[in-house]
Amino acid sequence: MIVKLRRLIDRLRYGREAERKRKRAEKEKRRQQKFHSERWYRDERLARRHYDSYEDYVRHQSAKLERVLHRLKETEAEDFQEFQRRFSLCEPLKPARSVLCLGARLGTEVKALHSLGYFAVGVDLNPGPENPYVLPGDFHALVFADASVDAVYTNAFDHAFEPERVLAEVVRVLRPGGVFVMDQLAGFQEGFIPGEYESFHWKDRAALNELVRHHTGFVLLGERDLGRHRRDRWYQVVFRKPA
Ligand SMILES: C[S@@+](CC[C@H](N)C(=O)[O-])C[C@H]1O[C@@H](n2cnc3c(N)ncnc32)[C@H](O)[C@@H]1O
């Protein structure tokens, strides 16, 4: 009752913007509490969500689409433009012709790559029905041949059950000299708190980049701040597989 009254007073006093800010802060607090619960296991560099089994992980990840479908339809045009911007500014991607997108959901990133002239296809545990841009599949076990693509792109690495296995697959399918482009969020000690669906996360981006380098032998070519997209700040990191 008191809380409701306070919200009403706040709203009358400061308007909708204050109300939105307060809601965001409350959501952030709930995220913090969840993240610090027993469902996450941590070492000094990484945190991993507890799943009872691999099947449990697949079920959890696959369930997300239905919850966000409505919002995705509303933001698709804006997301498409953001992907176009990210890809067209990515110099090391320019010589590539074929790009495989991991965790591509409905395929907005794939469509953006097509619009820039690339051959691109996505893989996702749940691409929705009859999706011509994204194949149903698991990025821990790709169906593609060894050394068959020029580039791999992902903004969904934090949804991996076993990041080391995903990286082994990236090494396998990428041709020598190919690039691995990863859009990343900040680490949990840098201000980003994982939400409902991230299955692992990093202390900071340096720890993530070290993980990638250690398990792939790739060279870090460069990174840049992509700025904010909705509520999160994104970074793009490009690695090269030695020729
Ligand atoms: C944050 S969403 C990103 C979606 C998309 N890249 C975009 O930006 O619109 C993460 C996606 O990864 C997918 N995913 C999670 N685990 C996966 C796995 N093991 N193999 C393939 N896709 C997976 C989820 O189904 C989800 O669509």
The ligand as an ORCA input file, in Angstrom:
! r2SCAN-3c Opt
* xyz 0 1
  C      20.197    -13.202    -27.225
  S      19.518    -14.253    -28.447
  C      20.300    -13.518    -29.855
  C      19.505    -13.694    -31.079
  C      20.012    -13.003    -32.340
  N      21.420    -13.167    -32.564
  C      19.618    -11.547    -32.343
  O      20.452    -10.697    -32.006
  O      18.459    -11.256    -32.663
  C      20.388    -15.772    -28.229
  C      19.952    -16.859    -29.180
  O      20.833    -17.983    -29.022
  C      20.082    -19.162    -29.218
  N      20.799    -20.293    -28.648
  C      21.015    -20.569    -27.343
  N      21.727    -21.694    -27.216
  C      21.992    -22.143    -28.470
  C      22.684    -23.258    -28.996
  N      23.256    -24.159    -28.194
  N      22.781    -23.402    -30.331
  C      22.195    -22.501    -31.167
  N      21.504    -21.427    -30.722
  C      21.394    -21.244    -29.396
  C      18.747    -18.858    -28.559
  O      17.738    -19.707    -29.028
  C      18.545    -17.385    -28.941
  O      17.808    -17.266    -30.122
*
